[in-house]
Structures are given as C-alpha cells and as structure tokens.
Amino acid sequence: MIDELSARIWSHDLFHEEAANLRSALLRTRYVTQGSLPGDKEVRRLLQSAVVLSASSNQEHRHSAYEIATAASELDSERHPGIPFILLLVLSRIGNFPALSYAKRRYSVDSVALPTREVVEVSERNARNSIPIGDATVTLTDFQLELWSELNTGESIGVSAPTSAGKSFILQTYARKLLAEKRIDNIAFLVPTRALINQVSEEVSEWLQKSHLDVELITTPVPKDSELPPRSVYVVTQERLQLIQAAHPHLHFELMLIDEAQSIADGARGVLLSSVIEEALVRNPKTQLLFAGPNIKDPGSISGLFGRKPRSVKTNEATVSQNIIFVDCDAEKPKDARLSLRSGGKKVLLGTIECDQPLIDHKSKLVNLALRLGCGGQNLIYALGPAECEEIAFGLADEDGPPKRSELSELSDFIKEAVHPKYQLATNVLQGVGFHYGRLPSLVRKAIEDAFLDGGLQFLVTTSTLLYGVNLPAQNLFLHNPQKGQNQPISAIDFWNLAGRAGRMGREFTGNIFLVDYGEWPNDPIVGSKDLVVKPSIQAHVVDRAEELIAYVNDPQRIPDRRKPDELENTFVKLVRDHFEGKLEATFDKVGLTKGDPRRTQLAQAIAAAVDKTTITSETVIASPTVSIHRQQSLYDRLDKSFKRESAAYIIPKHPLDGAAYTSYAAAIKRCHDEIFKYPRTEKTHTYVATIALKWMRGDPLPMIVAAGVKAVAVGRFESRGSATGVMG
C-alpha cells in the first residue's frame, strides 16, 4: 500500500519540480540571497509527500523524503515551528537515528510531542533498532543493525557503505564485544596508510581504556627477540604486519578487519595485502575476515580469493546527504561565478556570486571560492600534491591579525618545535588554515587532524589521503579538475568516495560539493558508476597480465622505472615463495589461471628457472617480500665479493657515534642504489641520504635535521661527515 502510494507521488513531475525548488531556495538564502521562497501550500504538500516516501521500501524515495524534510526545517522552521516534528517522524521512519538525535538538539524538540499514534510508531522503531553495548544501549540505523546481525554469525563478510554510514563504529564495537567476552585474544586492523593507523589506533585505545580490558595496542613492528603480549589489537599497514609475521611465526589472529578493502587491488601493495592475509589463514584457518570499504559493488567476493563463501552487507544510504553545486567562473567578469544545483540530473540555476579577488587560474579559483562560499562552515579543498597543498593554504591564510582561536597559538608553537620555526604550516594555522598530506611528520599530521575535527581549523587543504579512509568530514568540499596521480583524472569511483567527505554526521543534515568549472574537466565522473568492482592485484597480474609477468620474471637485468611503482615485483616474489613452499599450483587455481592455459606452464617454468639461478633462500624471500630475487641476488653477490675481499666489518654499518659512520652509511646506501634500485653508477644521492640517516641515527631532533637541510640548501651543499670515496665495494 505505502509503496504503491509512494510510486504515484514519484510519478508526478510537479513533485520533482517542487522538491528541486525547495532545495534551491535553501541554497539561495545561503549563498546568493535572491529569489522567491516556496509558498506555504507547496511546502505543506512536499512534507505530506515526505511522510509517505519515508515509509517506502525504495531507497531513492526515502532519500528524497530526507532531503525534503531537512530542507524545509532549515528554511522555514522559525516561521512554522511544527516542521521539525514532521522531520522527527521522517527520520525515524527511514531509520536515520544519528540525524534524529541532531534534529532534537538543533530544534529543541522531542518526538513525545507528536500525536499518540506517531509517538508509538517512533518508540517501536527506536526499540527495534537498539542493542546493548556494555552498560549502555545504542540505537542503530537499519544498515548497522543488519551488519551487527551478520557479524555475530562468525562468518567472514564484505561490507560496503558510504563514509558516513557508521560501518567502522559497528566493526569496532563487534571487536570490543569479542575481546570483552574473552572469545578471542588477537585482532588485526589492516589499514592502508600511516594516517589511518593514527586515527584507528586512537579510537581503539579509547574503547580499550573505557572497557578496562587487559589488552595491548600495537601499531609498529615488534622485534624478533621481544615477546608478544598474550592479548593484543594490532593496527598496522600490510607492510608492518608482514614484518611482525616474519619476526613472530607463531602469532595468529582470530579476527582480521581489512579497512579500505578496495586497496587489495592497489598494485604491488595489494599483492602484499593478499600475502599477509594468506599467511594469517595458514596459521589459523578459522580466522574471521571482515572486508570493509566504500562503494564496492560486491564486497563479499573479495573473501572468495581466500577460500571463503562470498557474503555481503551493502548499502548506499548515508546518514548525511550531499548537494552537488556547479561553480562556473565568468571569463568576462573574472570576479563572478554562477552557482547551479544538480537535481534530477539537471542544473538548476541558483544565481551569481562575486568574489573579492579575480578567479583567473586553478589556485586562485580554489582559494577565492573557498573564502567566499565557505564562511561559517568547515571546508576541505582538494589539491593535486603536497606542494600545491602548501600554496593554496598560503593563499587562504594570506591575512594579518591575531589567531582565530587561542588554542591555535598552541598548535602553531607545537609545529614550530616539532618541525622548524619557519615552517609555513605554523603560520597558516593561526588563521584557521591547515594542510594535510601523507609525508607530514606523524605527530604534526595527527595534531592537524585533531584541530580540524575539533573545529579549530576552518580550512584544510588535502591531497588524495582523503581517498584512503581518513575520517575528516567537512560541511563543504571544493574540487577543481581533481586528479589521482600525475595527469590522471579522478575516476567516478574516487569522485564519489571523495564526495562522501562532505557533510558531518550529527553536525549538519547536508554537505556541499562545489565543482569548479566542471564543464572544463577532462572527464565526467558524476555520471560514472559509484560501485567499484574489486579485482585483487594478484589475480589481475597472474591472469590478465600473464605474458607481461612472464617477461618480467625472465629479465634479471630489468631496470626499475623511478617514476612509478614496480607493480609486478611483489607478485614475482610471492610466486617465488609459493614455489618454495609447494603452493604455486594452488595459487594459480585460486586466481583463476586454469590448468589448460599454456601461460600457466610458462609462468611456472619461468619461476622455477629464476629460483635455480639464485642462491637466495626461502627465509630471505619471506623476510624481503617486496624485492625481486634477481636484485636480491645482485646485492648478495656484491656483498659476498666485498666480504671475501675485505671482511664482515667492512660491510656491516658502523655505530652512529663511530668516526667512520658516515662513510659506512654512504657505502651501504650506495650498494642498495646500485643493485636494488639500479640507479646509474654516477648517481650521488646516497651522500644526501647518508647525511640525513646519520643525524637521525644519532638522535638529532627533526627541527635540527630540517634546519641543517635548510642551511645546506642555502649554501648549495649538504653537510657530511667524511668522504665515501673508495668504500663503494
């Protein structure tokens, strides 16, 4: 009955026209302050429709109900105080309890003031979605409740949901429950970046302390001679987990949570991710695997690579909605730009804005539009790399005056102390502007993230770190011809992943994505599929690129391309390890390289021939899974030659306080450059690296190292200790 009525409402063009007008009117009041407001009769009709659509089984209908009810409340609640109560009913029906709690706080209303029948409906809905967690009761969205039920079956599953859907909360709550009930001892959270290690480990640390659990939190590799605690949560990248597994062959996990699971298709790093998961299953075949990510078409299929039955929990419903707003700059009036809302696949004109400064190029457009449209909210600006990050941040903070907030002075002082007194970021943050990218010192990056999440920073310029799950939502997101990598336009999948960062759950109903001069972008990511088909890299390399991989294995003299990652190297080393362990044929079966395929025989023969030509052992391969055995052999031969010509003391790096330490480090790094990276023999970068390494090994603080580098650049040289001449054998 409800679905039939919803379909009738949805079939009327007038409904869609009035819904678009309502949203447009709200945005005009924010940005262009012109245009007429919807009439009371029109708003009443829309709200009646929203109440019906919110009970529909159709996701698109429920989303429209959310947009109508929230827009009407923000636009007209002061004039019509009854609208927020309708909003409560709509939010309850669609199961968006985070937004429901926010609405109650924002409008100081409660559902008990609804008519009796609706009060009962809201109460029953709330009770149905509530679960006990520790001493508290938490109300979940429909998606969260479904995920919670699936997790408690103990089966391996794949989870796909938008950034603001609350999947991480449920996954961590499940891990917390298992630890509290002492059903498991060791958990691994696998994340793709160091930034996510910081974020996830902080969240885990908080609930470990609140639960008073005698469980250690580990985020870095543990040396072989150090004993592991009996119960631990490991929050690590696949590289760190590989080192831990190699050092502690008896470590096993009962639960593995793979965050940003789509990274299993991320080239060489994806291969390593597959390898550490496989190793965990060898040690404990009963390990429960949980793969989570945004916008994955069939998340459960990932577990199929590891012999698990595909099982998925998926939703496209977020707890926060997004407005896509086109910003078209006017070449004839360089300070002007036209704003249009994307609604129903069409552009609805909002009006024209004027900026204080001309919009003449990529950077000036991002800077001046963010300043003009981002006032009063928090803003993310997507930059094309670290250098551009800093340049745009400088433009946003280009004004004098006292710190925006007192705590920003403390943040500035911390950055000066941690990096360098003249580091630009220390100045930028005083004006509420920060930048964020992967190579920032971890403590500084963490301080910036905290300041933004706390509301201290109004603008944050960031790179593709946003694509890898770093939870930095903002009210507004600004994009101008975004790229992932050099000259690589952003894909539809990555665009919608970024878009999920617009809108903060529990702090606003809707986020805004400003697309600057979208008509001039080289691609059209909006119309592309939101759902990512994930093919693990090991499968893509062995099956889809088999001929290329065979040629790679057969070429021991291959010189790596310094401009891009060597994608096939990790696959080569993994197959070598499988050969040593007698698992190569099983690996071919798992990835789908069939027995009748001649490439299977050719690849197996190439791996066997490569192993026959090397003295590298399986133990060495396990310890160095990211370096080709050809290049490992090359380095081994050079070290062996030096050892026989000189002695072990000649090739073992010196203690950093030894007078010959610099010479020793330069020689060691030069050997690696020559044999592993295959740099030209005339390459001199080893002297710079050795200088930095020596200062670091001696315990010099980062500001001192940076200051030395600044000084060296100023005088055209890098300070060194002694000479590396004559010790490059």
Secondary structure, DSSP 8 states (H G I E B T S, - for coil): -HHHHHHHHHT-HHHHHHHHHHHHHHHHHHHT--S----HHHHHHHHHHHHHHTT-S-HHHHHHHHHHHHHHHHHHTTT-TTHHHHHHHHHHHHT-HHHHHHHHHHHT--GGGS-HHHHHHHHHHHHHTEEEETTEEEE--HHHHHHHHHHTTT--EEEE--GGG-HHHHHHHHHHHHHHTTS-SEEEEE-SSHHHHHHHHHHHHHHHHHTT---EEE-S---TTS---SSEEEEE-HHHHHHHHHH-TT---SEEEESSGGGGGSHHHHHHHHHHHHHHHHH-TT-EEEEEESSBS-GGGGGGGGT----EEE----SSEEEEEEEEE-SSSTTEEEEEEEETTEEEEEEEEE-SS---SHHHHHHHHHHHH-TTS-EEEE-SSHHHHHHHHHHHT---SS-SSHHHHHHHHHHHHHT-TT-HHHHHGGGTEEEE-TTS-HHHHHHHHHHHHTT--SEEEE-GGGGGT----BSEEEESS-BSSTT-B--HHHHHHHHTTBS-TTT-SEEEEEEETGGGSSS-GGGS-S-B----HHHIIIIITHHHHHHHHT-TT----TTS--TTHHHHHHHHHHHHTT-HHHHHHHHT--TT-HHHHHHHHHHHHHHHT----HHHHHH-TTS-HHHHHHHHHHHHHHHHHS-HHHHS---TTSTTHHHHHHHHHHHHHHHTS---TT--HHHHHHHHHHHHHTT--HHHHHHHHHHHHHHTS---SS--TT---
